[in-house]
Amino acid sequence: MLEQKEVQGIIFKRQKYREADLLVKIMTKDDGIITMLVKGALRPKSKLNAAVLNFSYGKYTIMTSGHGLSVLRTYKEVKQNEVLYNDLTKSAYVSFIFDLVDHAFVEYTPLNAVYDLVQQAVERINHNSDPEVVTQIVQLQLLPVFGVGPQLKQCVICGKTTGDFDFSLKYGGIICSDHFYQVTDRMRLKPKETAVLRTLGLVPINRLGNVTIKEETLKATRKAIDRIYSHTLDLNLKTKKFLDELKLFN
């Protein structure tokens, strides 16, 4: 049974549907990810098109049954994020973040803390924080949502929490230097690189200041995160491929 409901959130994906309609995805905190049918949005005089541009934030009244397609009725207090919309690099990072969340949750499942994480990530990228750092934070902190969260707090073998560490895919977490000799598949990260990986994965994003990390270290942690994802999850995201291609030209 359909009911009318107002949801508040961020538009992150849209595609043409039939001749003049759009299918639009919105990320909300309490109602999760919702796919809305926006009828007539592509007609020349329609105001709906501008209200559902990617990265727009606002309140949307929908007709919904709590599953499947919902239908957009009207909207209010919509703000368009022109910085993200017009910046190819920033929009590529943010699109990848949204794509990850879209694959981590079934539609209409409340996002709760993940919504706050993504909202703060988007705000940071929008306000010129290093998008690579922010995206790595989100990637690491989303892994538990997928059910494959790595152990970053302590050595997976002995529980040690201080000292030099490396990461092992086989053991699913960090190992201390006392056990380097017995773990042949460790990534052989430098101690500082593992330390950065732990910080990005464990510290809440709202407690991290404007973090500056050397490019060499970021490349190493990016490679490590990519290996963790490919080892634990079967994801083949077009947004990730586009982002990787974009980095080659920057």
N, C-alpha and C positions, 0 to 999 in steps of 0.2 A: 504494500500500500504506500502510495506516495504521500509525503508530507513536505510542507514548505519549511525551509530552514535557512538561517543566515550563518555563513561561515566566514572566517577571516583568515587570510593567508597570502602566500606568494605564488604568483603564476610562474611556472618554470618550463612548460612545454606546450606547444600547439601545433596542430596539423590540419590541413584542409580535409573536410568531410562533405561529400556530395558537392553540389555546385556552389553553394553560397554559405555553407555552415563550417564551423570549426569544432574540433575536439581539443579541449584545453585541460591541462593538468594543473591542479593547485595543491600546494602543501599547506596543511593546517595543523595546529598543535593538538587539538582535541579530537578532530574527526579524521585525522590522517591525510592520506593522499586521495584526492577525488578527481575523477575524470568528468568534466562537464561538457555537455553538448550546448554549443552556442549557436542558436539558429539565426541565420541571416546575417552573420557577422561580416561577411565579405561583400555584402551589397553596398553600393556606393554611398548611400546616405546613412548607413548604420553607425551608431555611436558605440556599439558593442566591441568593435574591432580594437579600438584604442584602449578600452577598459581591460582587455585581456592580452596586452602585449607581454612578452616575456619579462620577468623580474618586476612586474607591477605588483603592488601590495594594496589590499583593500578588503572591503566587506562585500560579499556576494550572496544574494538570495537565490537559493536553488530549490528545485523540486527533486526529492530524493527518496529512495526506498532503503538506503543504507547499504546498497550493493549495486554493482553494474553502473550504467550511465546515469548521471544526474543531469538535470536541465537547468541552465542559467535563466533566471527570470529578470533580475535587475541587479544593480550594484550601487555602491556609494563609497565616498571617501577613498577613492582609488588614487594612489600616487605612483607615478611611473619613475623608475630608476634609470634616468637618462645616461648616467655615468657608465653603468654596466652595459646598457643597451648599445652604446656607441663605442665601447672599448673592446676590441676583438679578444685581446689577451685575457682581460678580466672576465669577460663573459664566457670564455672557454673554460676557465677554471671553475667558475660558479656553475656552469652547466654540468660539468663532470661531477661536482659535489651533489647536485640535485639528482643526477642519474644514479649515483651510488645509493642514495636514500630510497629512490624509487624501486630499486632492486632489493633493498633490504626489508621492505615492508609490504605486506598485502594491503590493498586499498581499504580505506575506512578503519584502519588500525591506528589508535592514538599514538602520536610520535613522542609526546611528553618531552623528556630531556633532550632527545635528538633534535627536536624542533628548535630548542634554545641554542644548541650547538651550531646548527646550520644558520640560524638567523644571525648569530654573532659572527660566524665565519663570513657571511655575505657582507655584513657591515664593515668588517675589518678590510676585506678586499676592496670594497667600495671606497674606503678612506685610506687607501694606499699602503696598507700593510703588505708585506711580501706574499703574493698569492700562493707561491710554492710552499712556503712555511705553513700557511693557513690550511692549504689543501692536505698536506701531510698529516696535520693534526686531526682533521676530519677522517681521513683514511684509517689512521690507527685507532681512533676512538669509535669508529663504526664496526670494527672487526668483532667485538663481542655481540653486537646486534645480529650479525650474521651467524653467530654461534661458534666462531673460531678465534676468540680473543686470545692473543698470545700472553704468556707470563712475562711481564716486564718489571714487576716489583722485586723479585728475588730470583736467585739461581734455581733453576728447575731441578737440579740434582741435590744440592745441600741446603738451599734456603738462604744463602748469604746475600746480604743487601748492599754491601759496600765493597769497593775495590774496582778492578778492571773486569769488564764483561764483553762477551761476544754473543751472537745470536745463532741458534740452531733451529733449522726447519724441522729436523727429525724430532727434537724434544719440544718444539712449540714454544720456545721462549729463550730467555737469556741464560747463559752459563758463565760462572765466574772463572777466573784464571786458574784456579786450583784444578779445574777439570778440562782445560783446553786440550791436554794431551790425550784424553780418552774420547773426545768428540771430533771425529774426522770430518763431519759435514758442516762444521761451523762456518759462518760467512766470512770470517777473518776481517771483521770490521776493526777499525782503530778504536781504542777505548773512548775517545771523544765522540766518535760517530755513534757508538752504542749508547753513550750517555745522552746524546741529543735525541735518539730514537726513544729512549725511556721517558725523557721529559715531554716530548710531543705526545706520547701515547698516554701518559698518566696525569699530567697537570691539567685541570679544567681550563678551558680556553679563556674564561673571564678572569683567571688569575695570572695569565701570561701577559706580560707587557708587550711592547712593540719589539718582538724578537728579531735580532739580526744574526744570521748564521752565514758563515763563509760558503761560497758557491761550491767549493770542492766537497765540503761536508754535506751540503744539501744534495749533491749528486749521488753521494754514497748512500744517504738515507733513502733517497728516492728509489734507487736500485734495490735496496733491501726491502722496502715496502712493496715494490712491484713483485719481487720474488715471493714474499709472504702471500700476497694475493693470488698469484698464479699457482702456488703450491696448495692453497687451502680452498680457493673458490673458483668456480667455472664461470667467470665473467668475461665477456667480450664486448666491451662498451664502445660504441662509435665515438662518444665524447672523449674517452681516454685516448683512442687512436688519433683523433683530431688534435688533442692537446699535445701529445707526443710529437706529432708532425709540426705543430706550431713552434715548439721549443727548438727544433732544428734550424729554424729561420731567425731565431732571436739571439 
